[in-house]
């Protein structure tokens, strides 16, 4: 590799619906230097959304609009392009949807963009990003949904003990919807482009001793390998994805789910699971 050449990003990805389902409400994508994971918010059965479209439609349209925004404005910030994409998807809905409804389709966002000398990242809601700079592994998380969920448990505990499970679920979903895209609540891509400006963002160099070497973008259906099942730590997750590929990580999650059949996470036994693995060839500073 010649002196001064830019690192090369190699990308592998995998995404799978829950066992027994053909509907995947996650999407993974790469548009040139931009890679991403989107995780659509599942709508519990029996709940209205005010929209004729579902989360699968939303994540596919948002991914496409992000690609178009990146192509049109490659020098714009990730926040700006995400806001533009959300606004464009709002127009895609047409006039048949109530986009002010608290249950309108929504998605988490995890983005990484290779800028040649640096990478930029954006995380919105609970799709984490794991970064390896050689001497340390960092996890970029947006924990506001988790904080809101903890508050929901407190409100559920205040309900009478005789309250049945269906009523508890309806109460929890109603309260969570009231906290979506609100100050002191949590933020997610939906119909309001302002949500983009509440994302967790940052940059890392691709040159020098602190250069990014590896990264993995995850939906929460894949990050449970660490966060819930404790199969390994974040560095171990990177090693598994490097050795076995993103599909290997998802296979390990499915095995853990089979071994814990009584597990319920947000009222689901399993979730869509997605991972995008990025590896960077470092420039040869010696010119050899």
FENJOSUL-V619795 format. One record per pair of residues at least 24 apart in sequence whose ideal C-beta (glycine too) atoms are under 10 Angstrom apart, sorted by the first residue. I is the first residue (numbers start at 1). J is the second residue. D is the distance in whole Angstrom. If there is no record, write none. Layout:
# FENJOSUL-V619795
((I,J,D) (I,J,D))
This chain:
# FENJOSUL-V619795
((1,281,7) (1,282,9) (1,283,6) (1,284,4) (1,285,10) (1,286,10) (1,287,9) (1,288,9) (2,283,8) (2,284,8) (2,287,7) (3,283,7) (3,284,7) (3,285,7) (3,286,8) (3,287,4) (3,288,9) (4,207,9) (4,283,7) (4,284,10) (4,285,9) (4,287,9) (5,116,10) (5,281,9) (5,283,5) (5,284,8) (6,114,9) (6,115,9) (6,116,5) (6,117,7) (6,206,7) (6,207,9) (6,280,10) (6,281,9) (6,283,7) (7,114,8) (7,116,8) (7,117,9) (7,118,10) (7,119,9) (7,205,10) (7,206,5) (7,207,8) (7,211,7) (7,212,8) (7,213,9) (7,279,10) (7,280,4) (7,281,5) (7,282,6) (7,283,6) (8,114,9) (8,206,10) (8,279,9) (8,280,7) (8,281,4) (8,282,9) (8,283,9) (9,33,7) (9,35,8) (9,112,9) (9,113,10) (9,114,5) (9,116,10) (9,119,8) (9,206,9) (9,212,10) (9,215,9) (9,278,6) (9,279,7) (9,280,6) (9,281,8) (10,214,10) (10,277,8) (10,278,7) (10,279,5) (10,280,8) (10,281,7) (11,35,6) (11,112,9) (11,114,9) (11,215,10) (11,217,10) (11,246,10) (11,276,7) (11,277,7) (11,278,5) (11,279,8) (12,216,10) (12,241,8) (12,242,9) (12,245,6) (12,246,6) (12,247,9) (12,275,9) (12,276,8) (12,277,5) (12,278,8) (12,279,8) (13,37,8) (13,216,10) (13,217,9) (13,245,9) (13,246,6) (13,247,9) (13,274,7) (13,275,7) (13,276,4) (13,277,7) (13,278,9) (14,222,9) (14,241,9) (14,245,7) (14,246,4) (14,247,4) (14,248,8) (14,249,8) (14,250,6) (14,251,9) (14,273,8) (14,274,7) (14,275,6) (14,276,8) (14,277,9) (15,39,10) (15,219,8) (15,221,9) (15,222,9) (15,246,8) (15,247,9) (15,250,8) (15,272,7) (15,273,7) (15,274,4) (15,275,8) (15,276,9) (16,221,9) (16,222,9) (16,246,10) (16,247,8) (16,250,5) (16,251,9) (16,253,9) (16,254,8) (16,270,10) (16,272,7) (16,273,6) (16,274,8) (16,275,10) (17,56,10) (17,221,9) (17,270,9) (17,271,9) (17,272,5) (17,273,8) (18,42,10) (18,221,8) (18,254,9) (18,257,9) (18,268,7) (18,269,8) (18,270,4) (18,271,6) (18,272,6) (18,273,8) (19,254,7) (19,257,8) (19,258,8) (19,269,9) (19,270,6) (20,269,10) (20,270,8) (21,270,8) (21,272,8) (23,54,9) (23,55,9) (23,56,6) (23,272,8) (24,55,10) (24,56,7) (24,59,9) (24,221,10) (24,272,5) (24,273,9) (24,274,8) (25,54,8) (25,55,4) (25,56,5) (25,57,10) (25,58,9) (25,59,6) (25,60,10) (25,105,10) (25,107,8) (25,219,9) (25,221,9) (25,271,9) (25,272,5) (25,274,10) (26,55,9) (26,56,9) (26,59,7) (26,107,9) (26,108,9) (26,127,9) (26,219,5) (26,220,10) (26,221,7) (26,222,9) (26,271,9) (26,272,4) (26,273,7) (26,274,4) (26,275,10) (27,56,8) (27,58,10) (27,59,4) (27,60,6) (27,61,10) (27,62,8) (27,63,5) (27,64,9) (27,107,8) (27,219,9) (27,272,9) (27,274,8) (28,59,10) (28,63,8) (28,110,10) (28,217,8) (28,219,9) (28,246,8) (28,274,5) (28,275,8) (28,276,5) (29,59,10) (29,60,9) (29,62,10) (29,63,5) (29,64,8) (29,66,8) (29,67,7) (29,111,10) (29,276,8) (30,67,9) (30,112,10) (30,276,8) (30,278,9) (31,63,8) (31,64,9) (31,66,7) (31,67,4) (31,68,9) (31,69,9) (31,70,5) (31,71,7) (31,113,10) (32,67,8) (32,70,7) (32,71,8) (32,74,8) (32,113,9) (32,114,8) (33,70,8) (33,74,8) (33,112,9) (33,113,5) (33,114,4) (33,115,7) (33,116,8) (33,119,9) (33,120,10) (34,66,7) (34,67,7) (34,69,9) (34,70,5) (34,71,9) (34,74,9) (34,78,8) (34,81,8) (34,111,7) (34,112,8) (34,113,5) (34,114,8) (34,120,9) (35,110,9) (35,111,7) (35,112,5) (35,113,8) (35,114,8) (35,119,10) (35,215,9) (35,217,7) (35,276,5) (35,277,9) (35,278,6) (36,62,9) (36,63,7) (36,66,7) (36,67,9) (36,70,10) (36,78,10) (36,82,10) (36,109,7) (36,110,6) (36,111,5) (36,112,7) (36,113,9) (36,122,9) (36,127,9) (36,217,7) (36,274,10) (36,276,7) (37,63,10) (37,107,10) (37,108,8) (37,109,8) (37,110,5) (37,111,8) (37,112,9) (37,123,10) (37,127,5) (37,128,10) (37,129,9) (37,216,9) (37,217,4) (37,218,7) (37,219,5) (37,220,10) (37,222,9) (37,274,5) (37,275,7) (37,276,6) (38,62,6) (38,63,6) (38,66,8) (38,107,5) (38,108,7) (38,109,6) (38,110,8) (38,111,9) (38,124,10) (38,127,8) (38,189,8) (38,217,10) (38,219,8) (38,274,8) (39,106,10) (39,107,6) (39,108,4) (39,109,8) (39,110,8) (39,125,8) (39,126,8) (39,127,5) (39,188,9) (39,218,9) (39,219,4) (39,220,6) (39,221,7) (39,222,10) (39,271,8) (39,272,7) (39,273,9) (39,274,7) (40,105,7) (40,106,7) (40,107,5) (40,108,8) (40,189,10) (40,219,9) (40,272,8) (41,103,9) (41,104,10) (41,105,7) (41,106,4) (41,107,7) (41,108,8) (41,125,9) (41,145,10) (41,176,10) (41,177,10) (41,180,9) (41,188,7) (41,189,10) (41,190,8) (42,266,8) (42,267,9) (42,268,7) (42,271,8) (42,272,8) (43,103,7) (43,105,8) (43,106,10) (43,173,9) (44,103,10) (44,166,10) (44,169,6) (44,170,8) (44,172,9) (44,173,6) (44,266,9) (44,267,7) (44,268,9) (45,169,10) (45,267,10) (46,166,8) (46,169,9) (46,170,8) (46,173,10) (47,103,6) (47,169,9) (47,170,8) (47,173,6) (47,174,9) (47,177,9) (48,98,9) (48,101,7) (48,102,10) (48,103,6) (49,97,8) (49,98,9) (49,101,6) (49,102,9) (49,103,4) (49,104,6) (49,105,6) (49,106,9) (49,177,10) (50,97,6) (50,98,3) (50,99,7) (50,100,8) (50,101,3) (50,102,8) (50,103,6) (50,104,6) (50,105,10) (50,191,10) (51,93,7) (51,96,8) (51,97,4) (51,98,7) (51,99,7) (51,101,7) (51,103,8) (51,104,5) (51,105,6) (51,191,9) (52,93,8) (52,94,9) (52,96,6) (52,97,6) (53,89,10) (53,92,9) (53,93,7) (53,94,9) (53,96,9) (53,97,7) (53,104,9) (53,105,6) (54,105,6) (55,105,5) (55,106,7) (55,107,7) (55,272,10) (56,105,9) (56,272,10) (57,89,9) (57,92,9) (57,93,9) (57,105,7) (58,89,7) (58,92,9) (58,93,9) (58,104,9) (58,105,4) (58,106,7) (58,107,6) (58,189,8) (58,190,8) (58,191,10) (59,89,10) (59,105,8) (59,106,9) (59,107,5) (59,108,9) (59,109,10) (59,189,9) (59,272,10) (60,89,10) (60,107,10) (61,85,9) (61,88,8) (61,89,5) (61,90,10) (61,92,5) (61,93,9) (61,105,9) (61,107,10) (62,86,7) (62,88,9) (62,89,5) (62,92,9) (62,105,9) (62,106,10) (62,107,6) (62,109,8) (62,189,6) (62,190,10) (63,89,10) (63,107,9) (63,109,10) (64,88,9) (64,89,9) (64,92,9) (65,89,5) (65,90,10) (65,91,9) (65,92,8) (66,109,8) (66,111,8) (66,189,10) (70,111,9) (70,113,8) (74,113,9) (74,115,9) (75,115,9) (77,113,10) (77,120,7) (77,122,9) (77,196,9) (77,201,8) (78,109,9) (78,111,5) (78,112,9) (78,113,6) (78,120,6) (78,121,7) (78,122,4) (78,123,10) (78,124,10) (78,196,8) (78,199,8) (78,201,6) (78,202,10) (78,203,10) (79,111,10) (79,120,10) (79,122,7) (79,124,9) (79,193,10) (79,196,5) (79,197,6) (79,198,9) (79,199,6) (79,201,6) (80,193,10) (80,196,8) (80,197,9) (81,111,9) (81,113,9) (81,122,9) (81,196,8) (82,109,6) (82,111,7) (82,122,7) (82,124,7) (82,189,7) (82,193,8) (82,195,8) (82,196,4) (82,197,9) (82,199,7) (82,201,10) (83,189,9) (83,192,9) (83,193,4) (83,194,7) (83,195,8) (83,196,4) (83,197,7) (83,199,10) (84,193,7) (84,196,9) (85,109,9) (85,189,8) (85,193,8) (85,196,8) (86,189,6) (86,190,7) (86,191,7) (86,192,7) (86,193,4) (86,194,9) (86,195,7) (86,196,6) (87,191,9) (87,192,9) (87,193,5) (87,194,10) (87,196,9) (88,193,9) (89,189,8) (89,190,9) (89,191,8) (89,193,9) (90,190,9) (90,191,5) (90,192,8) (90,193,8) (93,191,8) (97,191,9) (98,191,10) (99,190,8) (99,191,4) (99,192,9) (100,191,7) (100,192,9) (101,177,9) (101,190,10) (101,191,9) (102,173,10) (102,174,8) (102,176,9) (102,177,4) (102,178,7) (102,179,9) (102,180,7) (102,181,9) (102,182,10) (102,190,9) (103,173,8) (103,174,9) (103,177,6) (103,180,9) (103,190,10) (104,177,9) (104,180,9) (104,181,10) (104,190,5) (104,191,5) (104,192,9) (105,189,9) (105,190,7) (105,191,8) (106,177,10) (106,180,7) (106,181,8) (106,187,10) (106,188,5) (106,189,6) (106,190,4) (106,191,8) (106,192,10) (106,195,9) (107,188,7) (107,189,5) (107,190,8) (107,219,10) (108,142,8) (108,145,8) (108,187,10) (108,188,6) (108,189,7) (108,219,7) (108,220,8) (109,142,9) (109,187,10) (109,188,8) (109,189,5) (109,195,9) (109,196,8) (109,199,7) (109,217,10) (110,140,8) (110,142,9) (110,199,10) (110,200,10) (110,216,10) (110,217,4) (110,218,7) (110,219,8) (110,274,9) (110,276,8) (111,199,9) (111,201,9) (111,217,8) (111,276,10) (112,140,10) (112,204,10) (112,212,9) (112,215,6) (112,216,9) (112,217,6) (112,276,8) (112,278,6) (113,203,9) (114,206,8) (114,212,9) (114,215,10) (114,278,8) (114,280,8) (115,203,8) (115,205,10) (115,206,8) (116,206,7) (116,207,9) (117,203,10) (117,205,7) (117,206,6) (117,207,6) (117,208,10) (117,211,10) (118,203,5) (118,204,6) (118,205,5) (118,206,6) (118,207,8) (118,211,9) (118,212,8) (119,202,9) (119,203,7) (119,204,5) (119,205,8) (119,206,6) (119,211,10) (119,212,6) (119,215,7) (119,278,8) (119,280,8) (120,201,7) (120,202,8) (120,203,5) (120,204,8) (121,199,9) (121,200,8) (121,201,7) (121,202,6) (121,203,7) (121,204,8) (121,212,9) (121,215,8) (121,217,9) (122,196,8) (122,199,5) (122,200,7) (122,201,5) (122,202,8) (123,199,6) (123,200,4) (123,201,8) (123,202,9) (123,217,9) (124,186,9) (124,187,6) (124,188,6) (124,189,6) (124,195,7) (124,196,7) (124,198,7) (124,199,4) (124,200,7) (124,201,9) (125,180,10) (125,186,7) (125,187,7) (125,188,4) (125,189,8) (125,195,9) (125,198,10) (125,199,9) (125,200,10) (125,220,9) (126,186,9) (126,188,9) (126,218,10) (126,219,9) (126,220,5) (126,223,8) (126,227,9) (127,217,7) (127,218,6) (127,219,5) (127,220,6) (127,221,9) (127,222,9) (127,223,8) (127,274,8) (128,200,10) (128,216,9) (128,217,8) (128,218,5) (128,219,9) (128,220,8) (128,222,9) (128,223,5) (128,226,9) (128,227,8) (128,234,9) (129,200,9) (129,202,9) (129,215,7) (129,216,8) (129,217,5) (129,218,7) (129,223,10) (129,276,10) (129,278,10) (130,214,8) (130,215,7) (130,216,5) (130,217,8) (130,218,7) (130,223,9) (130,226,9) (130,234,5) (130,235,9) (130,237,6) (130,238,6) (130,241,9) (130,275,10) (130,277,10) (131,202,9) (131,204,6) (131,212,6) (131,213,9) (131,214,8) (131,215,5) (131,216,9) (131,234,9) (131,238,9) (131,278,10) (132,212,7) (132,213,5) (132,214,4) (132,215,7) (132,216,9) (132,234,9) (132,235,7) (132,238,5) (132,239,9) (132,242,9) (132,279,9) (132,280,10) (133,204,7) (133,205,9) (133,208,10) (133,209,9) (133,210,5) (133,211,7) (133,212,6) (133,213,6) (133,214,9) (133,215,10) (134,209,8) (134,210,8) (134,211,7) (134,212,9) (134,213,5) (134,214,9) (134,282,9) (135,209,8) (135,210,8) (135,213,10) (136,210,9) (136,235,9) (137,214,9) (137,233,8) (137,234,5) (137,235,5) (137,236,9) (137,237,9) (137,238,7) (138,202,10) (138,204,9) (138,212,10) (138,215,10) (138,234,8) (139,216,10) (139,218,10) (139,223,9) (139,226,9) (139,227,10) (139,233,10) (139,234,5) (139,237,9) (140,200,6) (140,201,9) (140,202,7) (140,215,9) (140,217,10) (141,200,7) (141,223,9) (141,227,9) (142,186,8) (142,187,8) (142,188,9) (142,198,9) (142,199,7) (142,200,5) (143,186,9) (143,200,9) (144,179,9) (144,184,9) (144,185,7) (144,186,4) (144,187,7) (144,188,9) (144,198,8) (144,200,9) (145,176,9) (145,179,9) (145,180,9) (145,185,9) (145,186,4) (145,187,9) (145,188,8) (145,220,9) (146,186,8) (146,220,10) (146,227,10) (147,179,10) (147,184,9) (147,185,9) (147,186,7) (148,175,9) (148,176,6) (148,178,10) (148,179,5) (148,180,8) (148,182,9) (148,184,9) (148,185,6) (148,186,5) (149,176,8) (149,179,10) (149,186,9) (149,266,8) (151,175,8) (151,176,9) (151,179,8) (151,184,10) (151,185,9) (152,176,6) (152,179,8) (165,267,9) (169,267,6) (172,266,9) (172,267,9) (173,267,9) (176,266,10) (206,280,6) (206,281,10) (206,282,8) (206,283,8) (207,282,8) (207,283,6) (207,285,8) (208,282,10) (208,283,10) (208,285,9) (211,280,7) (211,282,6) (211,283,9) (212,278,8) (212,279,10) (212,280,6) (212,282,9) (213,238,9) (213,278,10) (213,279,7) (213,280,6) (213,281,9) (213,282,7) (214,238,6) (214,239,9) (214,241,8) (214,242,7) (214,277,7) (214,278,7) (214,279,5) (214,280,7) (215,241,10) (215,276,8) (215,277,8) (215,278,5) (215,279,8) (215,280,8) (216,240,10) (216,241,5) (216,242,9) (216,246,8) (216,249,8) (216,275,6) (216,276,7) (216,277,5) (216,278,7) (216,279,10) (217,246,10) (217,274,8) (217,275,7) (217,276,4) (217,277,8) (217,278,8) (218,246,9) (218,249,8) (218,273,8) (218,274,7) (218,275,5) (218,276,8) (218,277,10) (219,250,10) (219,271,8) (219,272,6) (219,273,6) (219,274,4) (219,275,8) (219,276,10) (220,265,8) (220,266,9) (220,271,7) (220,272,9) (220,273,9) (220,274,9) (221,250,8) (221,253,7) (221,254,10) (221,257,10) (221,265,9) (221,268,9) (221,270,7) (221,271,3) (221,272,5) (221,273,4) (221,274,7) (221,275,9) (222,246,8) (222,249,6) (222,250,6) (222,252,9) (222,253,6) (222,271,9) (222,272,9) (222,273,4) (222,274,6) (222,275,5) (222,276,10) (223,249,10) (223,253,9) (223,273,9) (223,274,10) (223,275,9) (224,253,6) (224,256,8) (224,257,8) (224,263,9) (224,265,7) (224,270,9) (224,271,8) (224,273,8) (225,249,6) (225,250,9) (225,252,6) (225,253,5) (225,256,7) (225,273,9) (225,275,9) (227,265,10) (228,253,9) (228,256,8) (228,257,10) (228,260,9) (228,263,8) (228,265,7) (229,253,7) (229,255,9) (229,256,4) (229,257,8) (229,259,9) (229,260,7) (229,263,9) (230,256,9) (231,255,9) (231,256,6) (237,275,9) (238,277,8) (238,279,10) (240,275,10) (241,275,6) (241,276,9) (241,277,5) (241,279,10) (242,277,7) (242,279,7) (245,275,9) (245,277,7) (246,273,9) (246,274,8) (246,275,4) (246,276,7) (246,277,5) (247,273,10) (247,275,8) (248,275,9) (249,273,8) (249,274,10) (249,275,5) (249,277,9) (250,274,8) (250,275,7))
